[in-house]
Amino acid sequence: METKFSKGPWQYTKAGPADVAGMAICSVWGDGEVREADTHLIAAAPEMYDMLSDAADMLMQSCETGDQQHASDIRKLMAKARGETL
């Protein structure tokens, strides 16, 4: 499914918010170590989303019912990330 997210890769900079092609995508507030950890997590989001999509595709091809349930759970999480209500 095509997403409307800002195209990655995103990067973390200590001087300012996460950045995409020179455009700030977010600012993260909070305590030093927690703020830095949150920012790294956000910066990795586009890659994680793509990897989850690939993992769900592979799991759906499995013959195991449990694998297909995991794929369904991943797809629901991805829908949540897109702002869709289920």
Buried (B, 14 or more C-beta within 10 A) or exposed (E): EEEEBBEBEBEBEEEEBBBBEEEEBBEBEEEEEEEBEBBEEBBBBBEEBEEBBEEBEEBBEEEEEEBBEBBEEBBEEBEEBEEEEE
